[in-house]
Amino acid sequence: MKTISLFKVSAVCVVLAALIVLMSLGALTIGSADYSLKQIADAVIYGAEGPVQIVVYNLRLPRIIMALEVGACLAVAGALLQSVMRNPLADPGIIGVSAGAATAATTILLLYPAMLSAVPLFAFGGASLACVLIYILAWHDGVDPVRIILSGVAINTVLGAYNAFLQMLNSDNLSNVLAFMNGSLSGCNWEQIYVISAYSLIGLICGFVCIKSANILQLGDEMASGLGVNVSRVRILLSAVGAFLAAATVSVAGMIGFIGLVVPHIARMMVGSDYRALLPVSTLLGAFLLLAADTLGRTLVTGMEIPVGIIMAATGGPFFLYMLRKKGRVSGS
């Protein structure tokens, strides 16, 4: 594995952190009503009461924090799952982890609305159950990454059918579920921030603890086993962390795709595939991109808000296809 350049990684992280600060300031100032930085400082720092405090402190600031945390968690989850599968197409939304969390959350939202506060716990349970099913289906004298992906796609399809059937049976109560399935940060509040912050902190710390394990998996099963590593156990561990991160985001923001798929690719272009560099850069890049997408969605069309999940699908899909074609041209040359 190539030695990482500490200066390069540090420079990239500093630039991304600066972009996050600038984007956060921009997201605070623009919207249905535009405010100056002085007005925002008076409302947030000095507690000046009025419409600026209501809009900025109670609406925009929680939404910015939520976007940053959700983006970071999805990016790290995608990077870890790509290490587990040894496949750049691995992503919480593609292999069924997000679908498991969404299925549990949708069931609570439609059938047991009184248990709304338990959605994060059930979402993690759904994601974990999806992971277990994927590994059971993929297990055959060990775990093969290709079988994991194929099993995940199958689980994703079945759970998608269940979600559609559940929505059809409850067609008169779909307002919350539609926003959930499209992936939206609208209406988030400080109570949700406290919840997602706790989950994010635990998940991201676990993700960074797994950096060495993620690097070992990149060496291949035979070489990793030769180093005395239990490959199957490491895959299960990393999958559990990825499921936890995906579940945390799905429970509060719904289904947001392509962050976990695209961000690790861009990070590899910047700093290489060593997870000591890849994971910190993916964390910052995921936070920045989701905040940028959410800001674009709520300001692109006057008087209308486009869910961030739709923005990510519209921009992430074509970008990913471009990367695939570019990689294909490079490989064929």
N, C-alpha and C positions, 0 to 999 in steps of 0.2 A: 504494500500500500504506500502510495507516495506521501512524502512528508508535507504537511500543510504549512503554508506561509502565514505565520502569526500576524505579520504586518498587514498582509492582504485581507485576511479575515477580519481583523480589527477595523480596517478602513471601510470595508463593506458594511460592517455592523454599525459603525458611526454614521455612515451616509444614510442607511435605512432608518436609524433612530431619528436622525434629523428630518427625514421625510415624514416620519410618523408625527413628529411634533408639528411640522408645517401643515400637514393634512388635518390634524386634530384642530388646530387653530382655524383653518379654513372651514371645517365642518361646524365649528361653533358659531362662526360669523354669518354663514349663508344659509338660506332656507326660505320658507314662506315670508319671513321677515328678516331683513339683514340688520346686523348690529355691529358696532365698532368694537375694537378690542378694549377700549376704555370702558364702554358700557358693560362688556362681559366681565372685565376685572372688577368693576364696582359690584356687579351682581354676585359673582362667584367668590371672590376673595373678601370683599368688604361687606357682603350680605345686604346690599341695597335692595329693598323690597320694590316690587313692581312687575310689570309684564316681562321684562328682560330676565328677571330671576326665575320666573315660572317657566319660560320657554327654554332658557339656556341651562339652568341648573336641574330642573325637573324632567326635561325632555331630551335635550340634545346631549348633555354631558353623559347621562347613563347610557345613551345609545352609542356614543363614541367608545366608551369603555367596553361595552358589550361587543362591539364590532372587533375591537383589538383582541379581546380574549378569545372570542370564537374563532377568528382567523388564525391566531397562533395555535390553538388546540387542533384545529382541522389540519393545518400544515404539518404539525409534528406527528399527528396520527397517520397521515398519508405517508410521510417519510419512513416511519417505523414499519408500516405494513408493506411498503415496497421492499424493505430489507427482509422481512419475513418471507415474502413470496419470491424474492429475487426477480421481480417483474415490475417494470416501470408503469404498468397499467393498474397496479394495485391502488385501491383508494377505498375509504370507508363506504362511499356511496355505491361503488361498483361491486364489491365482493359481498355485500349483504349486511355488513355491520350496522350502517346507518338505517337500513331497512328494518332490522330487528328493533332498534331503538324507536324508530318511527311507528312501528306496529304497536308496540307497548303503549307509547304515548297517545296514539290515535284511539286505541281502545279505551284508555282512561278518559280522554276528552269527550268521547261520544257516549260511552256506556256508564261511566262512573264520574260525572263532572264534580261531584262533591269531594272527590279525592284529588283535586287539581294540584294541591301542594306536594303530592307524592309522585308527580310526573317524572322528576329527575331520577328518583330511585327506580321506578318501573322502566324508564328508558335504559338505564344501565343494565337492569335485569334482562331486557329484551335484546340488547346488544350482546351481552354475555351468552345468552342462550343461542343466539344466531352463530356466535363464534364456536360454541360447543358442537352444534349441529354440523357446521362446516368441517370441523376437524374429524368428527365421527364419520362423515361421508367420505372424507379425503384419506382416512387412515387405511393403509394397506402395507403392512410391514414397514411402518414409518410414515412420515408425512411428506408428500411430494408437492412442491409449490404449484405445479400445473393443476393437480387435482384439487388443491385448495381454491384456486381461482374458479375452476369449473363448478365446484360445489357451491362457492359463494354466489356465482351467477344464478344457479338453480334456486338457492334459497331466496335471493333477491326477487326472482320472478314470482315464486310462490307467495311470498309476503306481500308483494305488490298487488297480486290478485286478491288476497285477503283484505288489504286496505281498501281497494276499489269496491269490493262487495260490502264492506262495513259502511262505507260512505253512501252507497246506493240505498242501504236499509235505513240510513239516518239522513236522508237528503234534505230534511227540513231544519237541520242543525249543523250546517257545514261552514258557517262563517269563520269560526276559529280554526277549524281543520284545514280549510283552503289556504289560509294565511300560513299555517304550520307547514303544509306540504310544499308551498312555494318558497319557503324560507324567508322570513321577515324579521326585522329587528324593531318594527314599529311597536310603540306602546310599552317598551321595556321600562322598568322602574328600578329604584334603588334596592328593593328587596330581592329582585332577580339578580342584580349585580352582586349582592352579598353571596347568593347561592352559587352563581357561576364562578365567582372569584375563588371560593373555597375549592370547588371541583377542579378548576383550572390549575390552581397552585399545586394541588396534590398530583394531578395528571402530568403536568409539565416537569415537576421534580422527578417523578418516576421515569418519564421519558428521557431526561438527561442522564439519569442513573444508568439507563440501558444503552448508552452510547457504545461502550466497549462490546456489548453483546451484538449490537447491530453491525458493527464493523466485522466481527468474527463471522457472522453469517454471510457476509459478502465474499469470504474466501472460498465458499463452497462447502458442501456437506462433508466430503471426504477429508479435506484439510482441517475443518473445524473439529471433526471427530478425532482426527489424529492429534489434535492439541488437547484432547481430554474433555471436550465440550459435549454435553448432551444436547444435540441439535434440536430434537423434538421439544425438550423442556424449554429451551431458549425461545423457540418459535411461539410456544403457548404463552410464555411470559410477555413477550413483545406484543402479541395479539391482544392479550388482556389489557395492556396499557393503551393500545390503540383503540380498543372497544370502549374503555373508560373515557378517553378524550372525546371520541365521537358521540357517545351517549350524553356527555355533559353538554355538548353544543346542540345536539338535536332537541334535548329537553327544553331549552330556552329559546332557540332560534329556528327550529324546524329543519327541513331538508335543504341544505346548501351544498351544492356539488362543485367539483372542479378545483376548489382550493387545495384539497389534499392530493389531487392528481397533478396539477400544473406547478404549484409552488416548489416542490422538491426538484422538479426538472430545471426550473430557472435557477434555483440555488446551486445545483450541480454545475451549470454553465458558469456561475460566478466563482465558486470556491472548490469545485471538485466533489468527489463522492465520499470523502472521509467524514464520518458522522460527527467528529469533533468540531468540524467547521460547518457541515451541512445542517445540523440541527439548530444551532443558534441563528444562522442566516434564514432558515426556513421559518423559524418562529417570528422573527421581525418582518420578513417579507409577507408571510401570511396575514399578519396583523395589518400591515399597510394596505395590501391589496383589498382585503375585505372592507376596511374603512373607506377606501377610495370608491369601491363599488357601491357601498351603501349611500355614500354622499352623492354619487352620481344618480342613483335611483330616486332619491328624494328631491333632487333639484333639476333633473333633466327636463321634465314636463311640468309647467306651472299648474298648480292646483291638483296634481295627481302624483301619487307615490308608487314607484315600481319596486316590488319586493327584491331584496338583494339576491335571492336565489335565481330570479329571472335574469338579472344583470350578469351574474356569474356564468349562467348557462349560455347567454348570448355572446359573451366575450371569451370565456374560457374554452368553449368547444372549438371555435375557429382557430384560436391560438394553438390548441393542442394538435389539431390537424396539421397546422403549419409546421409544428415541431416534428411531427411524424414524417412529413414529406421531406423536410430538411435533413433529418437523420437518414432517411432512405437514400437520398441523393449522395450524402457523404459516404454511406456504406457501399453504394454501388459504384462509386468512383475509384 
